[in-house]
Amino acid sequence: MPVVTIPGSKSITARALFLAAAADGVTTLVRPLRSDDTEGFAEGLVRLGYRVGRTRDAWQVDGRPQGPAVSEADVYCRDGATTARFLPTLAAAGHGTYRFDASAQMRRRPLLPLTRALRDLGVDLRHEEAEGHHPLTVRATGVEGGEVVLDAGQSSQYLTALLLLGPLTGKGLRIRVTDLVSVPYVEITIAMMRAFGAEVEREDDVFVVPSGGYRATTYAIEPDASTASYFFAAAAVTPGAEVTVAGLGTGALQGDLGFVDVLRRMGAEVSVRPDGTTVRGTGVLRGLTVNMRDISDTMPTLAAIAPFADGPVRIEDVANTRVKECDRLEACAENLRRLGADVSTGPDWIEILPGVPSGSGTEITSYGDHRIVMSFAVTGLRVPGISFDDPDCVRKTFPGFHEEFGALRARL
């Protein structure tokens, strides 16, 4: 039975780096994800004057509750959305002038609901070019706190950034949310804040975060559940195949582990235990209609295996996937059509009809998006000769993906 080693969670590593930087004392992060996104986040902290010591299996961060150690910095956020949204928020709690820029791909992605909320809290923040996008400059004088209204309908990261900021403010934050996607990611944030000594109270659509800072700790990063979805899907589309991901089980923080429930509904055998999760392909893959609002990062994984189901697969309530690294709804639809599948899309849905794609030898267009490449690698288990125009974009979250997936393919 193949046991797959999945690298650490990207979302947990990014939050842990923010919390460690903000905490009082030295924090050790055990088994953090080492990828382009997280290295970019750590590099950003170093530019802001934080000490980050990196060994192969652990990173150590000297926390600075008072904010960045330098009064001026230029930070390049690469492609990382968490880096691009969390670091300006962290810097706002300090004192100094901090400039942030990002890759062309990240410059296109929206920031406005977050930067508007920060301005409402008195932060002097200026977008240098397009309003609501990088590059931006923060002239930080600390954040007093108070009440703020936030629209997190495009990304839960806006809310996460403000929640993480709360304990660093003078009098705490009271955040009223008018819309919210990807709720499980907010639950990850709150659980991790608790591990660093801060509390969050929720009353319906209001989140209350008292001031008081964070305590340093030793924090182990669990495997990335979004990344695990490709390996679980590989088992589901291969009759008799079985894949186990260790360290990702009943106590997991990440909502994306819920993807295995979708596979179970489709006919796969699933076992979630305290020490790990196993998926076994039964030779049955049923069509279904599923709402993936809360686990939208796994939408491309499901889309990529949908043609092998015995009925239509309809994925609903995933409008936010249109403002990720690319428009993931259209990217999935285009690549599936190129493979010969029958696909239709709407503003927030995609429907894929059954029919094993005939397009052997097809080159998949990645749109520079790691999740498109990793998803269609699973399609490649059943359609020979699939290749990618930019296979290396997986380095964003899983530099060793092709080797690990190739090894699994050989065992399956």
N, C-alpha and C positions, 0 to 999 in steps of 0.2 A: 504494500500500500504506500504510494508516494506521499512522503511528508514534505511539504514545501516550506522553505524558509522565506518569509516575506519581510522586507525591511520595515523599519519603524514608521508609524503613522506621520504623514506630512502635517496634518492639521494639529495633531498633539505636539509634535516637535516645535512648530511655530509658536503655539501658545506657551509651551514650556520655556522657550527662549525669552519671550516677553516677561513672563512671571519671574524667571530667574534674574533677569536684568533689573526688575523692579523691587526684588526682595531684599531684605536686610540680612546680609551674610553671603556665604558661598554655596551655590547650589550645584549638585552633580546630576546631570541627565544621563541615564543609563540606556544604552542602545538607541541613541537618537537616529533619525533618518539622515543619511549622508547623500544628498542629491543637490542638483543645481539650485532648487528653491531654498532649501534649508541652509546650504552653504552661503547663499546670498543673504539670508536673514542674519546669520552669524557675522558675516562680513560687515553688514550694515551696523550691527551693534558695535563692532570694533571701530568703525569710522566715527561712531558717536562717543567713543572713549571708554567703552566697557571692556573689561578683560575677559576674553573667552579662550580657555585652554582646551584644545581638541586632541584626544587620542582616538584610537580606532573604535573603542567600544563605549567611551564616555566623554562627555563635554562638561567642563567646569566653568561656571559663570560667576564673577564677582558682582553681586547686586549693588545697585546705587539707588536707594529710595528717593534721593533728591534729584534724580534725572541724569542726563548725559554728563560725562566728565569734561567735555570740551564745550566751548561757547559758540563754536562755528563748525559746521561740517557739510560736506557734499556726500549724499548717499545715493548709490545706484541700486535700485531694487530688482534689477534683471527682469525675469518674467513672473516673479512671485506676487500673487495677489495678496497673500497674508503679509508679506514683507511690505508691500506698497501701501497697505491699509493700516497695519499695526504699528509700524515704526514711526510714522508722523504723529500718531496718537500718543505713543510713548514719549516722543520728543517734546510734545506740547506740555507735558508735566514738568519739564525742566526749565532752564533759563539759557537762552541763546538763540542764534539764527541758524536754522537747519534747512538745507535745500535737498529735495528728493526728486529723482527722475527714474525712469524705467525704460524697458525695451519698447519698441514700436507696438508690439502685441499688447503689452500691459498699458501703454498710453491710451489705447483704444477702449480699455475696459473702464466702466463707470466708477466714480468715487463720490459724486455730488451729495447723496443723502448723508454720508459720513462727514464730509467737510462742512456741509451746511450746519449739522448738529454741533460740530466743534466750534464754529463761528458763533452759534447761538450761546455757547458756553463762555464766550469771550476770548476765544483763541484767535490771534492775528494770523490768518492763513490766507495766502494768495496763490491762485492758480496762474502760472506764468504764461500759458498759451490758451488752450481750450478750457473754458469753465467746466469744472467737475472732472478734470483729468490731470494726470501728471504732464509736465513737471509742476511742482508746487514748493512754496517756501513757508516755513512756520517760524514766526518770531515769538518764541516761547517766553512766558513770564509766569509759568505755573497755571494751574486750573483750579478755580475756587469751587466749582461744582454747582449743584442746584438742579432744577428741572429742565428737561429737554424732550422734544418730540422727534421721533425717528421713523422713517419709512424703510423697513428692511425687507421689502418685497422683491428686490433684485438679488440681494445677498445677505445672508445671516452674518457675514463677516463685519458688516457695519455695526451691528448690535454687539458682537463679540468685542470689537475694538473699544467701544464705550464701556462695556462691563469691566474689561481689564483695566481701563483707566480709572474707574470709580474709586477704588481704595487709595489712589494716589492724589485725589483731589482734596481741597481744604475741608469741605463739608459733605462729601459724598455726592452721589448722583441718584436722581429719580428719572428713569427713562420710560416714556410712554411710547409704545410701538403701535403704529397704525396698520402695518402689514408685515408679515414675517414668513420667509421660506426656510427650509432646511432646519427645522426646530431641533433635531438631534444634535446638530453642531453647537447650538447654544447650550444644550445640556452638558456637552463635553466641557465647554468653557466654565460653566458654573461648578462642575465637579472638580475641575483642576484648580480653580480659584480656592475652593475649600481646602484642597491638599496643601496650598500655600498660605493657609491661615485667614482667608477672607470669606465672608458670607454674602449671599445674594438672596433677597426675598422677592417672590413673584406674586403679584395680585392681579390676576387676569392678564391685561395687556400692559401692566406697569411693573418694571423691574427696579428694585431699590437696592443700592449698593452703598453701605456706610464707608466713610473714610477710615483710615487706620493702617494702610500698607499691607505688606506681605512678609512672611517668614521664609527664609531659605530652607531647602529640604533636599533629600535625595529622591529623584523621581524617575521611575522606569517607564519607558515609552513602549506602548503595545504595538504589535504589527499593524500595518495599514489595511483597514477593511476594504477600502475602495480598490486597492491593488489586489487584494485577495480575491475579489469578484471574478477576475479573469481566470484564475486557477479553478475556482469553484465551477464556473461556466464550462471550462474545458472538460471537467468530469461529467457534467450534466449532458453534454452533447456526444459523449463517447460511451456507448453501451458497455456496462460492466466495469468502467473505470471508476477509480476512487481516489479522492484527493483530500488530505488532511492538512489544515493550517494550525500549527501549534501556537499556543499563547493568545489565541483569539477565541474566546468562549463565552460562557454565560455572564461573566462579570464585565464584558467589554464595554468601554465607554462609547464606541463609535456606532452610530445608527446605521451606517452602511452595511454592517453585518446582517441587517434585515434583508439584504439581497438574497440570502439563502432561503428565506421564506417564500420569495417569488419562485425560486427554482423548485421548492417543495410543491407549490401549487401547480407547477408545470409537470410534475411527475418524478422528479429526482428524489432520492432518499437522502435525508439530512439528519445529522446528529450534532447537536450543540451541547458540549460538555464544559465543565469548569476549565479544563486544560486545553481545549481546542475544538475545532469544528471540522466535520467530515461531510463531504458530499459524494454520493455515488450515482452514476448514470444508470438508469434502468432500461434504456432503449425507448422510453416514452417521453415525449416532450409535447405537452398540450399547449394550445393557444390560450390566451387570456386577455382580459382588460385589467390594467393595473394603474393605480395612482402612485406616481413616484416623486411627488413633491418633496417628501422628506429624505429621499435617498437618490436625488437626481444625478449625482456623480456616477451612479451605476447604470443610468439610462443607456449610454452607448454599449455597455456590456450586453444588456438584454436585447437591444436592437441588432447587435452583431450575430446573435444566435437565433433570432426570431424566425428567419426563413426555414429553419429545420423543425419548427413546431408543426403540429398536425392541423392547426387552425390559425386564424388571424391573431396577431399580437398587437394590442393597442395600448400605448403608453400615454397617460394623461397627466395634466397639471405640471408640465415641465418647461414653462415659458422661460424660467431663469437660465436654462441651459443654452439659450441663445446669446447670453452675454458672458460666456466663459472664455477659455482661451480662443475659441472660435464659436460660430453659431453651430452648436453640436447637433441640433435637430436636423438642420439642412446638410451638415457634413455626413451624418449617418445616412440620410435619405439618398444623397448623391452617390455615395460609395456603394450602397446596397443596389441602387439602380444600375450602376456600372457593372455589378456582378450579375445582373439579370433579374433581380427581385422586383416585386410589384409593391410600391411604397406610396403612401399619401401622407401629407402633413397638414397641420393647421397651426394657429398661433401658439398653442401650448400642447400639441399632441402629435404623435406619429403612429401610423398603422402600417404593419408589414404583413403581407399575405404569405401563406405557406408556399413552398416551392424551392427546392434545393438550388441555389444559384449555379448557373452554368459557366460563369465567367472565370474559368481557370486561366492563370497567367495574367490576371488583372493587377494593375498597379493602383494601390489605395492612395488617395490624396489625404495627407495627414493634417493639412492646414496648420502645421506647427503645433498640433495638440497631442500631448502624450496619451491621453485617454482614447483618442481615435485609433492610434497605432496599436495600443495594447488590446483594445476590444476586437479589432479585426484580425489580430493574431489568432484569436479563438476561432473566428470564421475559417481561417486558414487550416484548421485541423480537418475540416470537411471539404474544403475547396482547394484543389492543388494549385501551386504556383503563384499564390498571392505574394506581392511585394509592396514596398512602401517608398514613397518619394522622399521621406525624411525619417528614416528609422531611428535616428539618434535623438529625436525630440523626447524620447522616454527618459533621458537623463534628468529631466525636470523633477521626477519623483522616484525613478527606479533605474539607475544607470545600468544595472546588470540584468534587466528584464529579458532581453533576447536570449541570453545564455541560460537563465533559469527556466524560461518557458520552453526553450529548445530541449533542455534536459527532461522536462516533464513530458514533452511530446514523444521523446524517444522511449520513455517508460510506459506511456499509454499505448 
